[in-house]
Protein backbone atom coordinates (compact mmCIF):
# COMPACT_ATOMS: atom_id res chain seq x y z
CA UNK A 1 0.00 0.00 0.00
CA UNK A 2 2.82 2.39 0.92
CA UNK A 3 4.56 1.72 -2.37
CA UNK A 4 1.34 2.47 -4.27
CA UNK A 5 0.97 5.79 -2.45
CA UNK A 6 4.58 6.73 -3.22
CA UNK A 7 4.06 5.85 -6.88
CA UNK A 8 0.87 7.90 -6.99
CA UNK A 9 2.55 10.92 -5.41
CA UNK A 10 5.49 10.62 -7.79
CA UNK A 11 3.18 10.61 -10.81
CA UNK A 12 1.20 13.52 -9.41
CA UNK A 13 4.32 15.61 -8.80
CA UNK A 14 5.67 14.72 -12.24
CA UNK A 15 2.44 15.89 -13.84
CA UNK A 16 2.41 19.04 -11.72
CA UNK A 17 5.95 20.09 -12.61
CA UNK A 18 5.62 19.20 -16.28
CA UNK A 19 2.51 21.37 -16.42
CA UNK A 20 4.14 24.14 -14.42
CA UNK A 21 7.24 24.38 -16.59
CA UNK A 22 5.50 23.70 -19.87
CA UNK A 23 2.71 26.23 -19.55
CA UNK A 24 4.89 29.14 -20.68
CA UNK A 25 6.15 27.38 -23.79
CA UNK A 26 5.21 29.38 -26.89
CA UNK A 27 5.35 28.40 -30.55
CA UNK A 28 5.92 30.99 -33.28
CA UNK A 29 4.83 29.77 -36.72
CA UNK A 30 6.35 31.14 -39.92
CA UNK A 31 6.06 30.37 -43.63
CA UNK A 32 7.39 31.85 -46.88
CA UNK A 33 10.79 32.56 -48.42
CA UNK A 34 13.01 29.49 -48.75
CA UNK A 35 16.11 31.66 -48.47
CA UNK A 36 15.05 33.14 -45.15
CA UNK A 37 14.01 29.71 -43.90
CA UNK A 38 17.23 28.00 -44.92
CA UNK A 39 19.93 30.62 -44.48
CA UNK A 40 18.86 33.37 -42.09
CA UNK A 41 16.31 32.06 -39.62
CA UNK A 42 18.36 29.12 -38.22
CA UNK A 43 21.13 31.43 -36.94
CA UNK A 44 18.67 34.01 -35.58
CA UNK A 45 16.58 31.37 -33.84
CA UNK A 46 19.59 29.64 -32.32
CA UNK A 47 20.80 32.90 -30.77
CA UNK A 48 17.31 33.91 -29.62
CA UNK A 49 16.59 30.55 -27.97
CA UNK A 50 19.73 30.81 -25.85
CA UNK A 51 17.97 33.64 -24.04
CA UNK A 52 14.42 32.34 -24.50
CA UNK A 53 14.51 28.53 -24.26
CA UNK A 54 10.73 28.21 -23.84
CA UNK A 55 10.03 29.65 -27.29
CA UNK A 56 9.75 27.15 -30.15
CA UNK A 57 9.59 27.84 -33.88
CA UNK A 58 7.79 26.06 -36.71
CA UNK A 59 9.05 27.28 -40.08
CA UNK A 60 8.07 26.21 -43.59
CA UNK A 61 9.20 27.48 -46.99
CA UNK A 62 7.38 27.37 -50.30
CA UNK A 63 7.79 30.99 -51.35
CA UNK A 64 6.28 34.34 -50.47
CA UNK A 65 2.87 33.63 -52.03
CA UNK A 66 2.53 30.44 -49.99
CA UNK A 67 3.48 32.34 -46.85
CA UNK A 68 1.02 35.14 -47.53
CA UNK A 69 -1.74 32.64 -48.25
CA UNK A 70 -1.12 30.96 -44.90
CA UNK A 71 -1.00 34.34 -43.17
CA UNK A 72 -4.31 35.42 -44.70
CA UNK A 73 -5.85 32.14 -43.54
CA UNK A 74 -4.38 32.87 -40.09
CA UNK A 75 -2.60 29.53 -39.95
CA UNK A 76 0.80 31.15 -39.31
CA UNK A 77 1.95 34.10 -37.21
CA UNK A 78 4.53 35.53 -39.60
CA UNK A 79 5.07 35.48 -43.36
CA UNK A 80 8.70 35.42 -44.52
CA UNK A 81 8.43 37.67 -47.57
CA UNK A 82 10.59 38.84 -50.44
CA UNK A 83 8.09 41.53 -51.48
CA UNK A 84 5.47 43.82 -49.93
CA UNK A 85 1.77 43.05 -49.85
CA UNK A 86 -0.15 43.87 -53.01
CA UNK A 87 -3.31 45.97 -53.04
CA UNK A 88 -5.28 42.92 -54.18
CA UNK A 89 -4.07 41.03 -51.11
CA UNK A 90 -4.74 43.87 -48.69
CA UNK A 91 -8.39 43.98 -49.82
CA UNK A 92 -8.90 40.49 -48.38
CA UNK A 93 -7.67 41.45 -44.93
CA UNK A 94 -10.95 43.06 -43.80
CA UNK A 95 -10.33 44.43 -40.30
CA UNK A 96 -6.71 43.31 -40.06
CA UNK A 97 -3.96 45.92 -40.02
CA UNK A 98 -0.91 44.27 -41.62
CA UNK A 99 2.57 45.23 -40.49
CA UNK A 100 5.64 44.84 -42.71
CA UNK A 101 9.04 44.81 -41.03
CA UNK A 102 12.10 44.86 -43.33
CA UNK A 103 14.88 42.79 -41.75
CA UNK A 104 17.65 42.68 -44.36
CA UNK A 105 18.69 43.62 -47.87
CA UNK A 106 20.18 41.06 -50.25
CA UNK A 107 21.62 40.93 -53.74
CA UNK A 108 20.13 38.80 -56.50
CA UNK A 109 22.61 36.80 -58.58
CA UNK A 110 22.48 36.08 -62.29
CA UNK A 111 24.33 32.84 -62.96
CA UNK A 112 25.37 30.80 -65.99
CA UNK A 113 27.18 27.56 -66.72
CA UNK A 114 30.76 27.66 -65.45
CA UNK A 115 32.13 27.08 -68.96
CA UNK A 116 30.20 29.98 -70.47
CA UNK A 117 32.80 32.64 -71.45
CA UNK A 118 30.32 35.50 -70.90
CA UNK A 119 31.35 37.34 -67.74
CA UNK A 120 28.94 40.26 -67.59
CA UNK A 121 25.50 41.38 -68.74
CA UNK A 122 23.51 44.59 -68.62
CA UNK A 123 19.94 44.75 -67.35
CA UNK A 124 18.85 45.22 -70.97
CA UNK A 125 20.78 42.08 -71.96
CA UNK A 126 19.00 40.11 -69.22
CA UNK A 127 15.64 41.40 -70.43
CA UNK A 128 16.42 40.36 -74.01
CA UNK A 129 17.43 36.91 -72.81
CA UNK A 130 14.37 36.26 -70.67
CA UNK A 131 11.86 37.82 -73.06
CA UNK A 132 13.08 35.45 -75.77
CA UNK A 133 14.47 38.16 -78.05
CA UNK A 134 18.06 36.90 -77.72
CA UNK A 135 18.54 33.34 -78.89
CA UNK A 136 22.27 32.58 -78.70
CA UNK A 137 25.13 33.38 -76.33
CA UNK A 138 27.05 34.55 -79.39
CA UNK A 139 25.07 37.81 -79.17
CA UNK A 140 26.87 38.58 -75.89
CA UNK A 141 30.38 37.54 -76.87
CA UNK A 142 29.97 33.87 -76.02
CA UNK A 143 29.81 30.70 -78.07
CA UNK A 144 27.07 30.03 -80.60
CA UNK A 145 25.09 28.01 -78.06
CA UNK A 146 21.31 28.32 -77.67
CA UNK A 147 20.24 30.22 -74.55
CA UNK A 148 18.07 28.27 -72.13
CA UNK A 149 16.51 30.64 -69.63
CA UNK A 150 15.29 29.12 -66.38
CA UNK A 151 12.73 30.83 -64.20
CA UNK A 152 10.66 30.15 -61.09
CA UNK A 153 7.07 29.32 -60.40
CA UNK A 154 4.95 32.53 -60.40
CA UNK A 155 4.02 31.96 -56.75
CA UNK A 156 7.54 32.97 -55.68
CA UNK A 157 8.19 36.58 -54.76
CA UNK A 158 11.48 36.32 -56.64
CA UNK A 159 9.52 35.72 -59.87
CA UNK A 160 7.50 38.90 -59.37
CA UNK A 161 10.51 40.95 -58.37
CA UNK A 162 12.49 39.82 -61.41
CA UNK A 163 9.78 40.86 -63.87
CA UNK A 164 9.00 44.16 -62.18
CA UNK A 165 12.45 45.36 -61.12
CA UNK A 166 14.92 43.61 -63.44
CA UNK A 167 12.90 43.39 -66.67
CA UNK A 168 10.90 46.58 -66.17
CA UNK A 169 7.57 44.80 -66.53
CA UNK A 170 8.47 42.87 -69.69
CA UNK A 171 7.03 39.34 -69.34
CA UNK A 172 9.00 36.14 -69.67
CA UNK A 173 8.98 34.68 -73.15
CA UNK A 174 7.33 31.33 -73.90
CA UNK A 175 10.77 29.73 -74.19
CA UNK A 176 11.55 30.29 -70.49
CA UNK A 177 11.52 27.01 -68.56
CA UNK A 178 9.68 27.14 -65.23
CA UNK A 179 11.35 25.20 -62.42
CA UNK A 180 10.23 24.51 -58.88
CA UNK A 181 12.90 26.48 -57.02
CA UNK A 182 16.34 28.11 -57.22
CA UNK A 183 18.11 24.84 -56.41
CA UNK A 184 16.63 23.28 -59.56
CA UNK A 185 17.71 26.31 -61.60
CA UNK A 186 21.27 25.86 -60.41
CA UNK A 187 21.26 22.11 -61.10
CA UNK A 188 19.89 22.68 -64.62
CA UNK A 189 22.40 25.44 -65.33
CA UNK A 190 25.24 23.16 -64.24
CA UNK A 191 24.06 20.46 -66.64
CA UNK A 192 23.32 22.59 -69.70
CA UNK A 193 26.06 24.81 -71.26
CA UNK A 194 23.54 27.41 -72.45
CA UNK A 195 21.65 27.71 -69.19
CA UNK A 196 21.02 30.88 -67.19
CA UNK A 197 19.20 31.38 -63.93
CA UNK A 198 18.65 33.88 -61.14
CA UNK A 199 18.14 33.87 -57.41
CA UNK A 200 19.23 35.39 -54.13
CA UNK A 201 23.03 35.34 -53.92
CA UNK A 202 22.82 32.78 -51.09
CA UNK A 203 21.85 30.00 -53.52
CA UNK A 204 25.06 30.24 -55.58
CA UNK A 205 27.48 30.01 -52.64
CA UNK A 206 29.72 27.01 -53.16
CA UNK A 207 27.82 25.91 -56.26
CA UNK A 208 29.50 24.96 -59.55
CA UNK A 209 28.03 27.85 -61.56
CA UNK A 210 29.45 31.21 -62.61
CA UNK A 211 27.92 34.39 -61.27
CA UNK A 212 28.09 37.11 -63.91
CA UNK A 213 28.69 40.78 -63.28
CA UNK A 214 25.70 43.05 -63.92
CA UNK A 215 25.58 46.69 -64.98
CA UNK A 216 22.89 49.27 -65.54
CA UNK A 217 22.07 50.08 -69.19
CA UNK A 218 23.91 53.41 -69.31
CA UNK A 219 26.87 52.40 -67.18
CA UNK A 220 30.19 51.08 -68.42
CA UNK A 221 31.32 49.07 -65.40
CA UNK A 222 29.60 45.90 -64.18
CA UNK A 223 29.69 44.54 -60.63
CA UNK A 224 29.37 41.25 -58.78
CA UNK A 225 26.61 40.79 -56.16
CA UNK A 226 28.79 41.24 -53.08
CA UNK A 227 27.39 42.78 -49.87
CA UNK A 228 29.59 45.87 -50.31
CA UNK A 229 28.54 46.40 -53.93
CA UNK A 230 24.92 46.04 -52.89
CA UNK A 231 25.37 48.34 -49.90
CA UNK A 232 26.98 51.10 -51.99
CA UNK A 233 24.42 50.79 -54.80
CA UNK A 234 26.96 49.70 -57.40
CA UNK A 235 25.25 46.37 -57.95
CA UNK A 236 21.84 47.10 -59.50
CA UNK A 237 19.74 44.14 -58.30
CA UNK A 238 19.03 44.28 -54.57
CA UNK A 239 15.82 43.84 -52.59
CA UNK A 240 14.41 43.92 -49.08
CA UNK A 241 13.33 40.80 -47.22
CA UNK A 242 10.72 41.28 -44.52
CA UNK A 243 8.46 39.84 -41.88
CA UNK A 244 4.73 40.42 -42.40
CA UNK A 245 2.13 40.03 -39.65
CA UNK A 246 -1.63 40.60 -39.78
CA UNK A 247 -1.62 42.85 -36.75
CA UNK A 248 0.93 45.00 -34.99
CA UNK A 249 3.26 42.46 -33.33
CA UNK A 250 2.90 41.92 -29.59
CA UNK A 251 4.23 39.54 -26.96
CA UNK A 252 6.82 36.98 -27.91
CA UNK A 253 6.44 37.68 -31.65
CA UNK A 254 7.34 41.33 -31.10
CA UNK A 255 10.19 40.24 -28.85
CA UNK A 256 11.69 38.05 -31.58
CA UNK A 257 11.26 40.77 -34.21
CA UNK A 258 12.92 43.29 -31.89
CA UNK A 259 15.79 40.83 -31.41
CA UNK A 260 16.15 40.47 -35.20
CA UNK A 261 16.40 44.25 -35.58
CA UNK A 262 18.70 44.68 -32.59
CA UNK A 263 22.48 45.14 -33.01
CA UNK A 264 22.93 41.46 -32.07
CA UNK A 265 20.38 40.27 -34.61
CA UNK A 266 21.67 42.51 -37.38
CA UNK A 267 25.22 41.35 -36.70
CA UNK A 268 24.03 37.77 -37.27
CA UNK A 269 22.49 38.89 -40.56
CA UNK A 270 25.76 40.53 -41.60
CA UNK A 271 27.62 37.33 -40.74
CA UNK A 272 25.35 35.54 -43.21
CA UNK A 273 26.66 37.98 -45.89
CA UNK A 274 23.60 40.20 -46.12
CA UNK A 275 23.41 43.84 -45.16
CA UNK A 276 21.44 45.66 -42.54
CA UNK A 277 18.17 47.48 -43.14
CA UNK A 278 19.53 50.67 -41.61
CA UNK A 279 21.65 51.15 -44.74
CA UNK A 280 18.72 51.19 -47.15
C-alpha positions as CSV (number, residue, x, y, z in Angstrom):
1,X,0.0,0.0,0.0
2,X,2.8,2.4,0.9
3,X,4.6,1.7,-2.4
4,X,1.3,2.5,-4.3
5,X,1.0,5.8,-2.5
6,X,4.6,6.7,-3.2
7,X,4.1,5.9,-6.9
8,X,0.9,7.9,-7.0
9,X,2.5,10.9,-5.4
10,X,5.5,10.6,-7.8
11,X,3.2,10.6,-10.8
12,X,1.2,13.5,-9.4
13,X,4.3,15.6,-8.8
14,X,5.7,14.7,-12.2
15,X,2.4,15.9,-13.8
16,X,2.4,19.0,-11.7
17,X,6.0,20.1,-12.6
18,X,5.6,19.2,-16.3
19,X,2.5,21.4,-16.4
20,X,4.1,24.1,-14.4
21,X,7.2,24.4,-16.6
22,X,5.5,23.7,-19.9
23,X,2.7,26.2,-19.5
24,X,4.9,29.1,-20.7
25,X,6.1,27.4,-23.8
26,X,5.2,29.4,-26.9
27,X,5.3,28.4,-30.5
28,X,5.9,31.0,-33.3
29,X,4.8,29.8,-36.7
30,X,6.4,31.1,-39.9
31,X,6.1,30.4,-43.6
32,X,7.4,31.8,-46.9
33,X,10.8,32.6,-48.4
34,X,13.0,29.5,-48.7
35,X,16.1,31.7,-48.5
36,X,15.1,33.1,-45.2
37,X,14.0,29.7,-43.9
38,X,17.2,28.0,-44.9
39,X,19.9,30.6,-44.5
40,X,18.9,33.4,-42.1
41,X,16.3,32.1,-39.6
42,X,18.4,29.1,-38.2
43,X,21.1,31.4,-36.9
44,X,18.7,34.0,-35.6
45,X,16.6,31.4,-33.8
46,X,19.6,29.6,-32.3
47,X,20.8,32.9,-30.8
48,X,17.3,33.9,-29.6
49,X,16.6,30.6,-28.0
50,X,19.7,30.8,-25.9
51,X,18.0,33.6,-24.0
52,X,14.4,32.3,-24.5
53,X,14.5,28.5,-24.3
54,X,10.7,28.2,-23.8
55,X,10.0,29.7,-27.3
56,X,9.7,27.2,-30.2
57,X,9.6,27.8,-33.9
58,X,7.8,26.1,-36.7
59,X,9.1,27.3,-40.1
60,X,8.1,26.2,-43.6
61,X,9.2,27.5,-47.0
62,X,7.4,27.4,-50.3
63,X,7.8,31.0,-51.4
64,X,6.3,34.3,-50.5
65,X,2.9,33.6,-52.0
66,X,2.5,30.4,-50.0
67,X,3.5,32.3,-46.8
68,X,1.0,35.1,-47.5
69,X,-1.7,32.6,-48.3
70,X,-1.1,31.0,-44.9
71,X,-1.0,34.3,-43.2
72,X,-4.3,35.4,-44.7
73,X,-5.9,32.1,-43.5
74,X,-4.4,32.9,-40.1
75,X,-2.6,29.5,-40.0
76,X,0.8,31.2,-39.3
77,X,2.0,34.1,-37.2
78,X,4.5,35.5,-39.6
79,X,5.1,35.5,-43.4
80,X,8.7,35.4,-44.5
81,X,8.4,37.7,-47.6
82,X,10.6,38.8,-50.4
83,X,8.1,41.5,-51.5
84,X,5.5,43.8,-49.9
85,X,1.8,43.0,-49.9
86,X,-0.1,43.9,-53.0
87,X,-3.3,46.0,-53.0
88,X,-5.3,42.9,-54.2
89,X,-4.1,41.0,-51.1
90,X,-4.7,43.9,-48.7
91,X,-8.4,44.0,-49.8
92,X,-8.9,40.5,-48.4
93,X,-7.7,41.5,-44.9
94,X,-10.9,43.1,-43.8
95,X,-10.3,44.4,-40.3
96,X,-6.7,43.3,-40.1
97,X,-4.0,45.9,-40.0
98,X,-0.9,44.3,-41.6
99,X,2.6,45.2,-40.5
100,X,5.6,44.8,-42.7
101,X,9.0,44.8,-41.0
102,X,12.1,44.9,-43.3
103,X,14.9,42.8,-41.7
104,X,17.7,42.7,-44.4
105,X,18.7,43.6,-47.9
106,X,20.2,41.1,-50.2
107,X,21.6,40.9,-53.7
108,X,20.1,38.8,-56.5
109,X,22.6,36.8,-58.6
110,X,22.5,36.1,-62.3
111,X,24.3,32.8,-63.0
112,X,25.4,30.8,-66.0
113,X,27.2,27.6,-66.7
114,X,30.8,27.7,-65.5
115,X,32.1,27.1,-69.0
116,X,30.2,30.0,-70.5
117,X,32.8,32.6,-71.5
118,X,30.3,35.5,-70.9
119,X,31.3,37.3,-67.7
120,X,28.9,40.3,-67.6
121,X,25.5,41.4,-68.7
122,X,23.5,44.6,-68.6
123,X,19.9,44.8,-67.3
124,X,18.9,45.2,-71.0
125,X,20.8,42.1,-72.0
126,X,19.0,40.1,-69.2
127,X,15.6,41.4,-70.4
128,X,16.4,40.4,-74.0
129,X,17.4,36.9,-72.8
130,X,14.4,36.3,-70.7
131,X,11.9,37.8,-73.1
132,X,13.1,35.4,-75.8
133,X,14.5,38.2,-78.1
134,X,18.1,36.9,-77.7
135,X,18.5,33.3,-78.9
136,X,22.3,32.6,-78.7
137,X,25.1,33.4,-76.3
138,X,27.1,34.6,-79.4
139,X,25.1,37.8,-79.2
140,X,26.9,38.6,-75.9
141,X,30.4,37.5,-76.9
142,X,30.0,33.9,-76.0
143,X,29.8,30.7,-78.1
144,X,27.1,30.0,-80.6
145,X,25.1,28.0,-78.1
146,X,21.3,28.3,-77.7
147,X,20.2,30.2,-74.6
148,X,18.1,28.3,-72.1
149,X,16.5,30.6,-69.6
150,X,15.3,29.1,-66.4
151,X,12.7,30.8,-64.2
152,X,10.7,30.1,-61.1
153,X,7.1,29.3,-60.4
154,X,5.0,32.5,-60.4
155,X,4.0,32.0,-56.7
156,X,7.5,33.0,-55.7
157,X,8.2,36.6,-54.8
158,X,11.5,36.3,-56.6
159,X,9.5,35.7,-59.9
160,X,7.5,38.9,-59.4
161,X,10.5,40.9,-58.4
162,X,12.5,39.8,-61.4
163,X,9.8,40.9,-63.9
164,X,9.0,44.2,-62.2
165,X,12.5,45.4,-61.1
166,X,14.9,43.6,-63.4
167,X,12.9,43.4,-66.7
168,X,10.9,46.6,-66.2
169,X,7.6,44.8,-66.5
170,X,8.5,42.9,-69.7
171,X,7.0,39.3,-69.3
172,X,9.0,36.1,-69.7
173,X,9.0,34.7,-73.2
174,X,7.3,31.3,-73.9
175,X,10.8,29.7,-74.2
176,X,11.6,30.3,-70.5
177,X,11.5,27.0,-68.6
178,X,9.7,27.1,-65.2
179,X,11.4,25.2,-62.4
180,X,10.2,24.5,-58.9
181,X,12.9,26.5,-57.0
182,X,16.3,28.1,-57.2
183,X,18.1,24.8,-56.4
184,X,16.6,23.3,-59.6
185,X,17.7,26.3,-61.6
186,X,21.3,25.9,-60.4
187,X,21.3,22.1,-61.1
188,X,19.9,22.7,-64.6
189,X,22.4,25.4,-65.3
190,X,25.2,23.2,-64.2
191,X,24.1,20.5,-66.6
192,X,23.3,22.6,-69.7
193,X,26.1,24.8,-71.3
194,X,23.5,27.4,-72.4
195,X,21.7,27.7,-69.2
196,X,21.0,30.9,-67.2
197,X,19.2,31.4,-63.9
198,X,18.7,33.9,-61.1
199,X,18.1,33.9,-57.4
200,X,19.2,35.4,-54.1
201,X,23.0,35.3,-53.9
202,X,22.8,32.8,-51.1
203,X,21.9,30.0,-53.5
204,X,25.1,30.2,-55.6
205,X,27.5,30.0,-52.6
206,X,29.7,27.0,-53.2
207,X,27.8,25.9,-56.3
208,X,29.5,25.0,-59.6
209,X,28.0,27.8,-61.6
210,X,29.5,31.2,-62.6
211,X,27.9,34.4,-61.3
212,X,28.1,37.1,-63.9
213,X,28.7,40.8,-63.3
214,X,25.7,43.1,-63.9
215,X,25.6,46.7,-65.0
216,X,22.9,49.3,-65.5
217,X,22.1,50.1,-69.2
218,X,23.9,53.4,-69.3
219,X,26.9,52.4,-67.2
220,X,30.2,51.1,-68.4
221,X,31.3,49.1,-65.4
222,X,29.6,45.9,-64.2
223,X,29.7,44.5,-60.6
224,X,29.4,41.3,-58.8
225,X,26.6,40.8,-56.2
226,X,28.8,41.2,-53.1
227,X,27.4,42.8,-49.9
228,X,29.6,45.9,-50.3
229,X,28.5,46.4,-53.9
230,X,24.9,46.0,-52.9
231,X,25.4,48.3,-49.9
232,X,27.0,51.1,-52.0
233,X,24.4,50.8,-54.8
234,X,27.0,49.7,-57.4
235,X,25.3,46.4,-57.9
236,X,21.8,47.1,-59.5
237,X,19.7,44.1,-58.3
238,X,19.0,44.3,-54.6
239,X,15.8,43.8,-52.6
240,X,14.4,43.9,-49.1
241,X,13.3,40.8,-47.2
242,X,10.7,41.3,-44.5
243,X,8.5,39.8,-41.9
244,X,4.7,40.4,-42.4
245,X,2.1,40.0,-39.6
246,X,-1.6,40.6,-39.8
247,X,-1.6,42.9,-36.7
248,X,0.9,45.0,-35.0
249,X,3.3,42.5,-33.3
250,X,2.9,41.9,-29.6
251,X,4.2,39.5,-27.0
252,X,6.8,37.0,-27.9
253,X,6.4,37.7,-31.7
254,X,7.3,41.3,-31.1
255,X,10.2,40.2,-28.8
256,X,11.7,38.0,-31.6
257,X,11.3,40.8,-34.2
258,X,12.9,43.3,-31.9
259,X,15.8,40.8,-31.4
260,X,16.1,40.5,-35.2
261,X,16.4,44.2,-35.6
262,X,18.7,44.7,-32.6
263,X,22.5,45.1,-33.0
264,X,22.9,41.5,-32.1
265,X,20.4,40.3,-34.6
266,X,21.7,42.5,-37.4
267,X,25.2,41.3,-36.7
268,X,24.0,37.8,-37.3
269,X,22.5,38.9,-40.6
270,X,25.8,40.5,-41.6
271,X,27.6,37.3,-40.7
272,X,25.3,35.5,-43.2
273,X,26.7,38.0,-45.9
274,X,23.6,40.2,-46.1
275,X,23.4,43.8,-45.2
276,X,21.4,45.7,-42.5
277,X,18.2,47.5,-43.1
278,X,19.5,50.7,-41.6
279,X,21.6,51.2,-44.7
280,X,18.7,51.2,-47.2
